[in-house]
Amino acid sequence: MTPLTPRQHETSATIPPSKGYPRGRFPMPDVRHAELAEEFLPRAKGLSGSQESAVKARAVRMIAAKRVLGR
C-alpha cells in the first residue's frame, strides 16, 4: 500500500476537513484503506454517532463490492 498524497487524502476523506483535521478523516481510495478504517474505527476519538456510522457504512460498501466484483 503506497502512502496517499495530500490531494488523494482530501478527495477520498469520509469525514470532510475541519479545524482539527484540515485534510479530513478516514480516507478510503481503495479497499485496503476501507478495511483499515473499519479496523481502527473503535479507536477513533471525537466522532459523532452519525460520522461513525457513515465511516462504517462506506467501509462495508467498499469491502462488499470487492467480494461481489472480485476487485
CHARMM internal coordinates of N, CA and C (Angstrom, degrees):
IC EDIT
DIST 1 N 1 CA 1.4515
DIST 1 CA 1 C 1.5289
ANGL 1 N 1 CA 1 C 107.53
DIST 1 C 2 N 1.3098
ANGL 1 CA 1 C 2 N 115.33
DIHE 1 N 1 CA 1 C 2 N 123.72
DIST 2 N 2 CA 1.4611
ANGL 1 C 2 N 2 CA 119.73
DIHE 1 CA 1 C 2 N 2 CA 179.46
DIST 2 CA 2 C 1.5224
ANGL 2 N 2 CA 2 C 109.73
DIHE 1 C 2 N 2 CA 2 C -87.58
DIST 2 C 3 N 1.3331
ANGL 2 CA 2 C 3 N 116.94
DIHE 2 N 2 CA 2 C 3 N 149.34
DIST 3 N 3 CA 1.4636
ANGL 2 C 3 N 3 CA 119.51
DIHE 2 CA 2 C 3 N 3 CA 178.17
DIST 3 CA 3 C 1.5313
ANGL 3 N 3 CA 3 C 110.78
DIHE 2 C 3 N 3 CA 3 C -64.09
DIST 3 C 4 N 1.3134
ANGL 3 CA 3 C 4 N 114.82
DIHE 3 N 3 CA 3 C 4 N 151.40
DIST 4 N 4 CA 1.4600
ANGL 3 C 4 N 4 CA 120.30
DIHE 3 CA 3 C 4 N 4 CA 178.50
DIST 4 CA 4 C 1.5167
ANGL 4 N 4 CA 4 C 110.86
DIHE 3 C 4 N 4 CA 4 C -82.37
DIST 4 C 5 N 1.3105
ANGL 4 CA 4 C 5 N 115.56
DIHE 4 N 4 CA 4 C 5 N 144.05
DIST 5 N 5 CA 1.4575
ANGL 4 C 5 N 5 CA 119.81
DIHE 4 CA 4 C 5 N 5 CA 171.84
DIST 5 CA 5 C 1.5243
ANGL 5 N 5 CA 5 C 107.28
DIHE 4 C 5 N 5 CA 5 C -77.27
DIST 5 C 6 N 1.3256
ANGL 5 CA 5 C 6 N 118.30
DIHE 5 N 5 CA 5 C 6 N 160.93
DIST 6 N 6 CA 1.4662
ANGL 5 C 6 N 6 CA 119.21
DIHE 5 CA 5 C 6 N 6 CA 177.54
DIST 6 CA 6 C 1.5316
ANGL 6 N 6 CA 6 C 112.83
DIHE 5 C 6 N 6 CA 6 C -55.47
DIST 6 C 7 N 1.3237
ANGL 6 CA 6 C 7 N 117.14
DIHE 6 N 6 CA 6 C 7 N -37.10
DIST 7 N 7 CA 1.4725
ANGL 6 C 7 N 7 CA 120.98
DIHE 6 CA 6 C 7 N 7 CA -179.99
DIST 7 CA 7 C 1.5244
ANGL 7 N 7 CA 7 C 110.86
DIHE 6 C 7 N 7 CA 7 C -66.47
DIST 7 C 8 N 1.3404
ANGL 7 CA 7 C 8 N 117.63
DIHE 7 N 7 CA 7 C 8 N -43.26
DIST 8 N 8 CA 1.4615
ANGL 7 C 8 N 8 CA 120.94
DIHE 7 CA 7 C 8 N 8 CA 177.97
DIST 8 CA 8 C 1.5216
ANGL 8 N 8 CA 8 C 110.38
DIHE 7 C 8 N 8 CA 8 C -63.21
DIST 8 C 9 N 1.3221
ANGL 8 CA 8 C 9 N 116.14
DIHE 8 N 8 CA 8 C 9 N -39.49
DIST 9 N 9 CA 1.4650
ANGL 8 C 9 N 9 CA 120.58
DIHE 8 CA 8 C 9 N 9 CA -179.84
DIST 9 CA 9 C 1.5263
ANGL 9 N 9 CA 9 C 110.26
DIHE 8 C 9 N 9 CA 9 C -61.32
DIST 9 C 10 N 1.3281
ANGL 9 CA 9 C 10 N 115.93
DIHE 9 N 9 CA 9 C 10 N -46.78
DIST 10 N 10 CA 1.4671
ANGL 9 C 10 N 10 CA 120.56
DIHE 9 CA 9 C 10 N 10 CA -178.61
DIST 10 CA 10 C 1.5218
ANGL 10 N 10 CA 10 C 112.38
DIHE 9 C 10 N 10 CA 10 C -65.04
DIST 10 C 11 N 1.3175
ANGL 10 CA 10 C 11 N 117.01
DIHE 10 N 10 CA 10 C 11 N -44.50
DIST 11 N 11 CA 1.4598
ANGL 10 C 11 N 11 CA 119.59
DIHE 10 CA 10 C 11 N 11 CA -174.55
DIST 11 CA 11 C 1.5228
ANGL 11 N 11 CA 11 C 113.32
DIHE 10 C 11 N 11 CA 11 C -76.29
DIST 11 C 12 N 1.3322
ANGL 11 CA 11 C 12 N 117.80
DIHE 11 N 11 CA 11 C 12 N -21.49
DIST 12 N 12 CA 1.4589
ANGL 11 C 12 N 12 CA 119.46
DIHE 11 CA 11 C 12 N 12 CA -178.71
DIST 12 CA 12 C 1.5298
ANGL 12 N 12 CA 12 C 112.99
DIHE 11 C 12 N 12 CA 12 C -106.20
DIST 12 C 13 N 1.3283
ANGL 12 CA 12 C 13 N 117.92
DIHE 12 N 12 CA 12 C 13 N 6.28
DIST 13 N 13 CA 1.4651
ANGL 12 C 13 N 13 CA 121.29
DIHE 12 CA 12 C 13 N 13 CA -178.99
DIST 13 CA 13 C 1.5229
ANGL 13 N 13 CA 13 C 110.98
DIHE 12 C 13 N 13 CA 13 C -68.21
DIST 13 C 14 N 1.3358
ANGL 13 CA 13 C 14 N 116.26
DIHE 13 N 13 CA 13 C 14 N 133.65
DIST 14 N 14 CA 1.4536
ANGL 13 C 14 N 14 CA 121.44
DIHE 13 CA 13 C 14 N 14 CA 178.31
DIST 14 CA 14 C 1.5259
ANGL 14 N 14 CA 14 C 110.25
DIHE 13 C 14 N 14 CA 14 C -76.87
DIST 14 C 15 N 1.3157
ANGL 14 CA 14 C 15 N 116.17
DIHE 14 N 14 CA 14 C 15 N -39.99
DIST 15 N 15 CA 1.4656
ANGL 14 C 15 N 15 CA 121.36
DIHE 14 CA 14 C 15 N 15 CA 177.54
DIST 15 CA 15 C 1.5244
ANGL 15 N 15 CA 15 C 106.88
DIHE 14 C 15 N 15 CA 15 C -102.46
DIST 15 C 16 N 1.3195
ANGL 15 CA 15 C 16 N 118.11
DIHE 15 N 15 CA 15 C 16 N 122.09
DIST 16 N 16 CA 1.4591
ANGL 15 C 16 N 16 CA 121.21
DIHE 15 CA 15 C 16 N 16 CA -174.14
DIST 16 CA 16 C 1.5350
ANGL 16 N 16 CA 16 C 112.72
DIHE 15 C 16 N 16 CA 16 C -62.90
DIST 16 C 17 N 1.3254
ANGL 16 CA 16 C 17 N 116.57
DIHE 16 N 16 CA 16 C 17 N 161.18
DIST 17 N 17 CA 1.4646
ANGL 16 C 17 N 17 CA 120.56
DIHE 16 CA 16 C 17 N 17 CA 179.59
DIST 17 CA 17 C 1.5269
ANGL 17 N 17 CA 17 C 112.03
DIHE 16 C 17 N 17 CA 17 C -56.39
DIST 17 C 18 N 1.3296
ANGL 17 CA 17 C 18 N 113.95
DIHE 17 N 17 CA 17 C 18 N 145.31
DIST 18 N 18 CA 1.4581
ANGL 17 C 18 N 18 CA 121.01
DIHE 17 CA 17 C 18 N 18 CA 176.14
DIST 18 CA 18 C 1.5147
ANGL 18 N 18 CA 18 C 107.63
DIHE 17 C 18 N 18 CA 18 C -142.07
DIST 18 C 19 N 1.3266
ANGL 18 CA 18 C 19 N 117.03
DIHE 18 N 18 CA 18 C 19 N -177.74
DIST 19 N 19 CA 1.4558
ANGL 18 C 19 N 19 CA 120.94
DIHE 18 CA 18 C 19 N 19 CA -176.43
DIST 19 CA 19 C 1.5339
ANGL 19 N 19 CA 19 C 112.07
DIHE 18 C 19 N 19 CA 19 C -58.53
DIST 19 C 20 N 1.3086
ANGL 19 CA 19 C 20 N 117.39
DIHE 19 N 19 CA 19 C 20 N -44.93
DIST 20 N 20 CA 1.4554
ANGL 19 C 20 N 20 CA 120.71
DIHE 19 CA 19 C 20 N 20 CA -178.45
DIST 20 CA 20 C 1.5151
ANGL 20 N 20 CA 20 C 114.24
DIHE 19 C 20 N 20 CA 20 C -78.52
DIST 20 C 21 N 1.3277
ANGL 20 CA 20 C 21 N 116.61
DIHE 20 N 20 CA 20 C 21 N -22.88
DIST 21 N 21 CA 1.4638
ANGL 20 C 21 N 21 CA 121.98
DIHE 20 CA 20 C 21 N 21 CA -178.07
DIST 21 CA 21 C 1.5278
ANGL 21 N 21 CA 21 C 108.41
DIHE 20 C 21 N 21 CA 21 C -131.55
DIST 21 C 22 N 1.3385
ANGL 21 CA 21 C 22 N 117.45
DIHE 21 N 21 CA 21 C 22 N 83.43
DIST 22 N 22 CA 1.4645
ANGL 21 C 22 N 22 CA 120.61
DIHE 21 CA 21 C 22 N 22 CA -173.14
DIST 22 CA 22 C 1.5272
ANGL 22 N 22 CA 22 C 115.06
DIHE 21 C 22 N 22 CA 22 C -64.16
DIST 22 C 23 N 1.3378
ANGL 22 CA 22 C 23 N 117.90
DIHE 22 N 22 CA 22 C 23 N -18.45
DIST 23 N 23 CA 1.4619
ANGL 22 C 23 N 23 CA 119.31
DIHE 22 CA 22 C 23 N 23 CA 179.01
DIST 23 CA 23 C 1.5221
ANGL 23 N 23 CA 23 C 112.27
DIHE 22 C 23 N 23 CA 23 C -106.97
DIST 23 C 24 N 1.3218
ANGL 23 CA 23 C 24 N 117.92
DIHE 23 N 23 CA 23 C 24 N 5.11
DIST 24 N 24 CA 1.4585
ANGL 23 C 24 N 24 CA 120.89
DIHE 23 CA 23 C 24 N 24 CA -179.71
DIST 24 CA 24 C 1.5165
ANGL 24 N 24 CA 24 C 111.26
DIHE 23 C 24 N 24 CA 24 C 91.28
DIST 24 C 25 N 1.3269
ANGL 24 CA 24 C 25 N 115.22
DIHE 24 N 24 CA 24 C 25 N 176.88
DIST 25 N 25 CA 1.4580
ANGL 24 C 25 N 25 CA 120.96
DIHE 24 CA 24 C 25 N 25 CA -178.17
DIST 25 CA 25 C 1.5172
ANGL 25 N 25 CA 25 C 111.02
DIHE 24 C 25 N 25 CA 25 C -130.57
DIST 25 C 26 N 1.3097
ANGL 25 CA 25 C 26 N 115.68
DIHE 25 N 25 CA 25 C 26 N 153.38
DIST 26 N 26 CA 1.4646
ANGL 25 C 26 N 26 CA 124.74
DIHE 25 CA 25 C 26 N 26 CA 177.75
DIST 26 CA 26 C 1.5254
ANGL 26 N 26 CA 26 C 112.83
DIHE 25 C 26 N 26 CA 26 C 56.37
DIST 26 C 27 N 1.3461
ANGL 26 CA 26 C 27 N 117.03
DIHE 26 N 26 CA 26 C 27 N 63.10
DIST 27 N 27 CA 1.4672
ANGL 26 C 27 N 27 CA 119.06
DIHE 26 CA 26 C 27 N 27 CA 175.36
DIST 27 CA 27 C 1.5250
ANGL 27 N 27 CA 27 C 110.15
DIHE 26 C 27 N 27 CA 27 C -70.64
DIST 27 C 28 N 1.3296
ANGL 27 CA 27 C 28 N 116.60
DIHE 27 N 27 CA 27 C 28 N 140.49
DIST 28 N 28 CA 1.4621
ANGL 27 C 28 N 28 CA 121.04
DIHE 27 CA 27 C 28 N 28 CA -179.98
DIST 28 CA 28 C 1.5317
ANGL 28 N 28 CA 28 C 110.41
DIHE 27 C 28 N 28 CA 28 C -138.22
DIST 28 C 29 N 1.3333
ANGL 28 CA 28 C 29 N 116.73
DIHE 28 N 28 CA 28 C 29 N 74.36
DIST 29 N 29 CA 1.4622
ANGL 28 C 29 N 29 CA 118.24
DIHE 28 CA 28 C 29 N 29 CA 177.91
DIST 29 CA 29 C 1.5241
ANGL 29 N 29 CA 29 C 112.95
DIHE 28 C 29 N 29 CA 29 C -79.89
DIST 29 C 30 N 1.3366
ANGL 29 CA 29 C 30 N 116.73
DIHE 29 N 29 CA 29 C 30 N -14.99
DIST 30 N 30 CA 1.4595
ANGL 29 C 30 N 30 CA 120.01
DIHE 29 CA 29 C 30 N 30 CA -179.59
DIST 30 CA 30 C 1.5308
ANGL 30 N 30 CA 30 C 109.96
DIHE 29 C 30 N 30 CA 30 C -149.51
DIST 30 C 31 N 1.3178
ANGL 30 CA 30 C 31 N 115.74
DIHE 30 N 30 CA 30 C 31 N 175.70
DIST 31 N 31 CA 1.4678
ANGL 30 C 31 N 31 CA 121.21
DIHE 30 CA 30 C 31 N 31 CA -174.88
DIST 31 CA 31 C 1.5319
ANGL 31 N 31 CA 31 C 111.12
DIHE 30 C 31 N 31 CA 31 C -65.74
DIST 31 C 32 N 1.3086
ANGL 31 CA 31 C 32 N 117.83
DIHE 31 N 31 CA 31 C 32 N -37.97
DIST 32 N 32 CA 1.4739
ANGL 31 C 32 N 32 CA 120.11
DIHE 31 CA 31 C 32 N 32 CA -179.38
DIST 32 CA 32 C 1.5281
ANGL 32 N 32 CA 32 C 110.06
DIHE 31 C 32 N 32 CA 32 C -60.89
DIST 32 C 33 N 1.3199
ANGL 32 CA 32 C 33 N 117.98
DIHE 32 N 32 CA 32 C 33 N -41.80
DIST 33 N 33 CA 1.4640
ANGL 32 C 33 N 33 CA 120.34
DIHE 32 CA 32 C 33 N 33 CA 177.07
DIST 33 CA 33 C 1.5290
ANGL 33 N 33 CA 33 C 110.91
DIHE 32 C 33 N 33 CA 33 C -65.48
DIST 33 C 34 N 1.3156
ANGL 33 CA 33 C 34 N 117.36
DIHE 33 N 33 CA 33 C 34 N -34.61
DIST 34 N 34 CA 1.4688
ANGL 33 C 34 N 34 CA 121.14
DIHE 33 CA 33 C 34 N 34 CA 177.34
DIST 34 CA 34 C 1.5262
ANGL 34 N 34 CA 34 C 110.26
DIHE 33 C 34 N 34 CA 34 C -64.91
DIST 34 C 35 N 1.3341
ANGL 34 CA 34 C 35 N 116.63
DIHE 34 N 34 CA 34 C 35 N -42.23
DIST 35 N 35 CA 1.4626
ANGL 34 C 35 N 35 CA 120.27
DIHE 34 CA 34 C 35 N 35 CA 177.90
DIST 35 CA 35 C 1.5277
ANGL 35 N 35 CA 35 C 110.89
DIHE 34 C 35 N 35 CA 35 C -63.00
DIST 35 C 36 N 1.3213
ANGL 35 CA 35 C 36 N 116.70
DIHE 35 N 35 CA 35 C 36 N -41.62
DIST 36 N 36 CA 1.4659
ANGL 35 C 36 N 36 CA 120.42
DIHE 35 CA 35 C 36 N 36 CA 178.64
DIST 36 CA 36 C 1.5273
ANGL 36 N 36 CA 36 C 111.48
DIHE 35 C 36 N 36 CA 36 C -67.04
DIST 36 C 37 N 1.3255
ANGL 36 CA 36 C 37 N 117.02
DIHE 36 N 36 CA 36 C 37 N -39.21
DIST 37 N 37 CA 1.4612
ANGL 36 C 37 N 37 CA 120.51
DIHE 36 CA 36 C 37 N 37 CA 178.39
DIST 37 CA 37 C 1.5206
ANGL 37 N 37 CA 37 C 110.57
DIHE 36 C 37 N 37 CA 37 C -61.17
DIST 37 C 38 N 1.3170
ANGL 37 CA 37 C 38 N 116.30
DIHE 37 N 37 CA 37 C 38 N -43.42
DIST 38 N 38 CA 1.4581
ANGL 37 C 38 N 38 CA 120.49
DIHE 37 CA 37 C 38 N 38 CA 179.00
DIST 38 CA 38 C 1.5341
ANGL 38 N 38 CA 38 C 110.88
DIHE 37 C 38 N 38 CA 38 C -64.52
DIST 38 C 39 N 1.3193
ANGL 38 CA 38 C 39 N 115.97
DIHE 38 N 38 CA 38 C 39 N -37.86
DIST 39 N 39 CA 1.4674
ANGL 38 C 39 N 39 CA 120.98
DIHE 38 CA 38 C 39 N 39 CA -179.54
DIST 39 CA 39 C 1.5328
ANGL 39 N 39 CA 39 C 112.15
DIHE 38 C 39 N 39 CA 39 C -69.00
DIST 39 C 40 N 1.3335
ANGL 39 CA 39 C 40 N 117.21
DIHE 39 N 39 CA 39 C 40 N -40.65
DIST 40 N 40 CA 1.4600
ANGL 39 C 40 N 40 CA 120.78
DIHE 39 CA 39 C 40 N 40 CA -175.53
DIST 40 CA 40 C 1.5237
ANGL 40 N 40 CA 40 C 114.10
DIHE 39 C 40 N 40 CA 40 C -91.44
DIST 40 C 41 N 1.3016
ANGL 40 CA 40 C 41 N 117.94
DIHE 40 N 40 CA 40 C 41 N -5.57
DIST 41 N 41 CA 1.4661
ANGL 40 C 41 N 41 CA 121.08
DIHE 40 CA 40 C 41 N 41 CA -178.57
DIST 41 CA 41 C 1.5316
ANGL 41 N 41 CA 41 C 113.33
DIHE 40 C 41 N 41 CA 41 C -55.31
DIST 41 C 42 N 1.3284
ANGL 41 CA 41 C 42 N 120.15
DIHE 41 N 41 CA 41 C 42 N -42.80
DIST 42 N 42 CA 1.4709
ANGL 41 C 42 N 42 CA 118.86
DIHE 41 CA 41 C 42 N 42 CA 179.68
DIST 42 CA 42 C 1.5313
ANGL 42 N 42 CA 42 C 114.02
DIHE 41 C 42 N 42 CA 42 C -62.28
DIST 42 C 43 N 1.3163
ANGL 42 CA 42 C 43 N 117.49
DIHE 42 N 42 CA 42 C 43 N -22.34
DIST 43 N 43 CA 1.4678
ANGL 42 C 43 N 43 CA 121.46
DIHE 42 CA 42 C 43 N 43 CA -179.75
DIST 43 CA 43 C 1.5255
ANGL 43 N 43 CA 43 C 113.46
DIHE 42 C 43 N 43 CA 43 C -88.50
DIST 43 C 44 N 1.3162
ANGL 43 CA 43 C 44 N 116.95
DIHE 43 N 43 CA 43 C 44 N -12.08
DIST 44 N 44 CA 1.4642
ANGL 43 C 44 N 44 CA 120.79
DIHE 43 CA 43 C 44 N 44 CA -176.61
DIST 44 CA 44 C 1.5197
ANGL 44 N 44 CA 44 C 110.83
DIHE 43 C 44 N 44 CA 44 C -67.81
DIST 44 C 45 N 1.3100
ANGL 44 CA 44 C 45 N 115.36
DIHE 44 N 44 CA 44 C 45 N 139.77
DIST 45 N 45 CA 1.4674
ANGL 44 C 45 N 45 CA 120.69
DIHE 44 CA 44 C 45 N 45 CA 179.57
DIST 45 CA 45 C 1.5267
ANGL 45 N 45 CA 45 C 109.39
DIHE 44 C 45 N 45 CA 45 C -113.33
DIST 45 C 46 N 1.3030
ANGL 45 CA 45 C 46 N 115.36
DIHE 45 N 45 CA 45 C 46 N 150.01
DIST 46 N 46 CA 1.4520
ANGL 45 C 46 N 46 CA 120.88
DIHE 45 CA 45 C 46 N 46 CA 174.42
DIST 46 CA 46 C 1.5172
ANGL 46 N 46 CA 46 C 115.08
DIHE 45 C 46 N 46 CA 46 C 79.41
DIST 46 C 47 N 1.3200
ANGL 46 CA 46 C 47 N 118.09
DIHE 46 N 46 CA 46 C 47 N 20.31
DIST 47 N 47 CA 1.4645
ANGL 46 C 47 N 47 CA 120.47
DIHE 46 CA 46 C 47 N 47 CA 177.94
DIST 47 CA 47 C 1.5219
ANGL 47 N 47 CA 47 C 109.92
DIHE 46 C 47 N 47 CA 47 C -99.10
DIST 47 C 48 N 1.3169
ANGL 47 CA 47 C 48 N 115.73
DIHE 47 N 47 CA 47 C 48 N 140.02
DIST 48 N 48 CA 1.4619
ANGL 47 C 48 N 48 CA 119.28
DIHE 47 CA 47 C 48 N 48 CA 173.49
DIST 48 CA 48 C 1.5254
ANGL 48 N 48 CA 48 C 108.14
DIHE 47 C 48 N 48 CA 48 C -78.72
DIST 48 C 49 N 1.2956
ANGL 48 CA 48 C 49 N 117.06
DIHE 48 N 48 CA 48 C 49 N 168.89
DIST 49 N 49 CA 1.4561
ANGL 48 C 49 N 49 CA 121.41
DIHE 48 CA 48 C 49 N 49 CA 178.75
DIST 49 CA 49 C 1.5160
ANGL 49 N 49 CA 49 C 112.26
DIHE 48 C 49 N 49 CA 49 C -61.28
DIST 49 C 50 N 1.3241
ANGL 49 CA 49 C 50 N 116.14
DIHE 49 N 49 CA 49 C 50 N -39.23
DIST 50 N 50 CA 1.4656
ANGL 49 C 50 N 50 CA 119.09
DIHE 49 CA 49 C 50 N 50 CA -179.42
DIST 50 CA 50 C 1.5324
ANGL 50 N 50 CA 50 C 111.26
DIHE 49 C 50 N 50 CA 50 C -70.14
DIST 50 C 51 N 1.3282
ANGL 50 CA 50 C 51 N 117.71
DIHE 50 N 50 CA 50 C 51 N -35.96
DIST 51 N 51 CA 1.4573
ANGL 50 C 51 N 51 CA 120.41
DIHE 50 CA 50 C 51 N 51 CA 177.48
DIST 51 CA 51 C 1.5266
ANGL 51 N 51 CA 51 C 110.50
DIHE 50 C 51 N 51 CA 51 C -66.78
DIST 51 C 52 N 1.3209
ANGL 51 CA 51 C 52 N 115.63
DIHE 51 N 51 CA 51 C 52 N -41.61
DIST 52 N 52 CA 1.4529
ANGL 51 C 52 N 52 CA 120.49
DIHE 51 CA 51 C 52 N 52 CA 179.24
DIST 52 CA 52 C 1.5299
ANGL 52 N 52 CA 52 C 110.91
DIHE 51 C 52 N 52 CA 52 C -61.72
DIST 52 C 53 N 1.3191
ANGL 52 CA 52 C 53 N 116.30
DIHE 52 N 52 CA 52 C 53 N -45.37
DIST 53 N 53 CA 1.4658
ANGL 52 C 53 N 53 CA 119.11
DIHE 52 CA 52 C 53 N 53 CA -179.84
DIST 53 CA 53 C 1.5285
ANGL 53 N 53 CA 53 C 111.42
DIHE 52 C 53 N 53 CA 53 C -69.16
DIST 53 C 54 N 1.3337
ANGL 53 CA 53 C 54 N 118.69
DIHE 53 N 53 CA 53 C 54 N -31.29
DIST 54 N 54 CA 1.4647
ANGL 53 C 54 N 54 CA 120.88
DIHE 53 CA 53 C 54 N 54 CA 177.10
DIST 54 CA 54 C 1.5248
ANGL 54 N 54 CA 54 C 110.93
DIHE 53 C 54 N 54 CA 54 C -66.54
DIST 54 C 55 N 1.3273
ANGL 54 CA 54 C 55 N 117.15
DIHE 54 N 54 CA 54 C 55 N -41.62
DIST 55 N 55 CA 1.4606
ANGL 54 C 55 N 55 CA 121.11
DIHE 54 CA 54 C 55 N 55 CA 178.14
DIST 55 CA 55 C 1.5247
ANGL 55 N 55 CA 55 C 109.88
DIHE 54 C 55 N 55 CA 55 C -64.25
DIST 55 C 56 N 1.3146
ANGL 55 CA 55 C 56 N 116.24
DIHE 55 N 55 CA 55 C 56 N -47.03
DIST 56 N 56 CA 1.4679
ANGL 55 C 56 N 56 CA 121.87
DIHE 55 CA 55 C 56 N 56 CA -179.06
DIST 56 CA 56 C 1.5336
ANGL 56 N 56 CA 56 C 110.52
DIHE 55 C 56 N 56 CA 56 C -60.50
DIST 56 C 57 N 1.3227
ANGL 56 CA 56 C 57 N 116.56
DIHE 56 N 56 CA 56 C 57 N -46.18
DIST 57 N 57 CA 1.4679
ANGL 56 C 57 N 57 CA 120.91
DIHE 56 CA 56 C 57 N 57 CA -178.10
DIST 57 CA 57 C 1.5267
ANGL 57 N 57 CA 57 C 111.38
DIHE 56 C 57 N 57 CA 57 C -63.34
DIST 57 C 58 N 1.3257
ANGL 57 CA 57 C 58 N 116.98
DIHE 57 N 57 CA 57 C 58 N -42.99
DIST 58 N 58 CA 1.4622
ANGL 57 C 58 N 58 CA 119.82
DIHE 57 CA 57 C 58 N 58 CA -179.62
DIST 58 CA 58 C 1.5305
ANGL 58 N 58 CA 58 C 110.75
DIHE 57 C 58 N 58 CA 58 C -65.88
DIST 58 C 59 N 1.3281
ANGL 58 CA 58 C 59 N 116.72
DIHE 58 N 58 CA 58 C 59 N -42.22
DIST 59 N 59 CA 1.4627
ANGL 58 C 59 N 59 CA 120.68
DIHE 58 CA 58 C 59 N 59 CA 179.42
DIST 59 CA 59 C 1.5312
ANGL 59 N 59 CA 59 C 110.46
DIHE 58 C 59 N 59 CA 59 C -62.55
DIST 59 C 60 N 1.3170
ANGL 59 CA 59 C 60 N 116.59
DIHE 59 N 59 CA 59 C 60 N -46.05
DIST 60 N 60 CA 1.4667
ANGL 59 C 60 N 60 CA 120.93
DIHE 59 CA 59 C 60 N 60 CA -179.51
DIST 60 CA 60 C 1.5326
ANGL 60 N 60 CA 60 C 110.54
DIHE 59 C 60 N 60 CA 60 C -62.59
DIST 60 C 61 N 1.3321
ANGL 60 CA 60 C 61 N 117.20
DIHE 60 N 60 CA 60 C 61 N -41.80
DIST 61 N 61 CA 1.4714
ANGL 60 C 61 N 61 CA 121.18
DIHE 60 CA 60 C 61 N 61 CA 178.38
DIST 61 CA 61 C 1.5319
ANGL 61 N 61 CA 61 C 111.25
DIHE 60 C 61 N 61 CA 61 C -60.00
DIST 61 C 62 N 1.3314
ANGL 61 CA 61 C 62 N 116.28
DIHE 61 N 61 CA 61 C 62 N -46.21
DIST 62 N 62 CA 1.4598
ANGL 61 C 62 N 62 CA 120.08
DIHE 61 CA 61 C 62 N 62 CA -177.92
DIST 62 CA 62 C 1.5273
ANGL 62 N 62 CA 62 C 111.54
DIHE 61 C 62 N 62 CA 62 C -66.50
DIST 62 C 63 N 1.3155
ANGL 62 CA 62 C 63 N 116.90
DIHE 62 N 62 CA 62 C 63 N -41.27
DIST 63 N 63 CA 1.4604
ANGL 62 C 63 N 63 CA 120.61
DIHE 62 CA 62 C 63 N 63 CA -179.85
DIST 63 CA 63 C 1.5333
ANGL 63 N 63 CA 63 C 110.34
DIHE 62 C 63 N 63 CA 63 C -68.14
DIST 63 C 64 N 1.3166
ANGL 63 CA 63 C 64 N 117.31
DIHE 63 N 63 CA 63 C 64 N -40.91
DIST 64 N 64 CA 1.4695
ANGL 63 C 64 N 64 CA 121.30
DIHE 63 CA 63 C 64 N 64 CA 178.60
DIST 64 CA 64 C 1.5301
ANGL 64 N 64 CA 64 C 110.38
DIHE 63 C 64 N 64 CA 64 C -64.16
DIST 64 C 65 N 1.3236
ANGL 64 CA 64 C 65 N 117.09
DIHE 64 N 64 CA 64 C 65 N -39.96
DIST 65 N 65 CA 1.4643
ANGL 64 C 65 N 65 CA 120.31
DIHE 64 CA 64 C 65 N 65 CA 179.16
DIST 65 CA 65 C 1.5260
ANGL 65 N 65 CA 65 C 110.42
DIHE 64 C 65 N 65 CA 65 C -63.37
DIST 65 C 66 N 1.3127
ANGL 65 CA 65 C 66 N 116.83
DIHE 65 N 65 CA 65 C 66 N -36.56
DIST 66 N 66 CA 1.4615
ANGL 65 C 66 N 66 CA 120.47
DIHE 65 CA 65 C 66 N 66 CA 177.67
DIST 66 CA 66 C 1.5238
ANGL 66 N 66 CA 66 C 110.21
DIHE 65 C 66 N 66 CA 66 C -63.20
DIST 66 C 67 N 1.3048
ANGL 66 CA 66 C 67 N 116.63
DIHE 66 N 66 CA 66 C 67 N -43.35
DIST 67 N 67 CA 1.4688
ANGL 66 C 67 N 67 CA 120.37
DIHE 66 CA 66 C 67 N 67 CA -178.60
DIST 67 CA 67 C 1.5232
ANGL 67 N 67 CA 67 C 111.42
DIHE 66 C 67 N 67 CA 67 C -66.31
DIST 67 C 68 N 1.3243
ANGL 67 CA 67 C 68 N 116.59
DIHE 67 N 67 CA 67 C 68 N -40.20
DIST 68 N 68 CA 1.4566
ANGL 67 C 68 N 68 CA 120.94
DIHE 67 CA 67 C 68 N 68 CA -178.35
DIST 68 CA 68 C 1.5264
ANGL 68 N 68 CA 68 C 110.96
DIHE 67 C 68 N 68 CA 68 C -72.64
DIST 68 C 69 N 1.3193
ANGL 68 CA 68 C 69 N 116.04
DIHE 68 N 68 CA 68 C 69 N -46.35
DIST 69 N 69 CA 1.4620
ANGL 68 C 69 N 69 CA 120.35
DIHE 68 CA 68 C 69 N 69 CA -175.50
DIST 69 CA 69 C 1.5277
ANGL 69 N 69 CA 69 C 112.89
DIHE 68 C 69 N 69 CA 69 C -89.11
DIST 69 C 70 N 1.3203
ANGL 69 CA 69 C 70 N 116.39
DIHE 69 N 69 CA 69 C 70 N -14.84
DIST 70 N 70 CA 1.4570
ANGL 69 C 70 N 70 CA 119.68
DIHE 69 CA 69 C 70 N 70 CA -179.98
DIST 70 CA 70 C 1.5057
ANGL 70 N 70 CA 70 C 113.68
DIHE 69 C 70 N 70 CA 70 C 72.90
DIST 70 C 71 N 1.3413
ANGL 70 CA 70 C 71 N 117.47
DIHE 70 N 70 CA 70 C 71 N 25.57
DIST 71 N 71 CA 1.4736
ANGL 70 C 71 N 71 CA 120.91
DIHE 70 CA 70 C 71 N 71 CA -179.87
DIST 71 CA 71 C 1.4892
ANGL 71 N 71 CA 71 C 111.20
DIHE 70 C 71 N 71 CA 71 C -94.53
END
COOR INIT
IC SEED 1 N 1 CA 1 C
IC BUILD
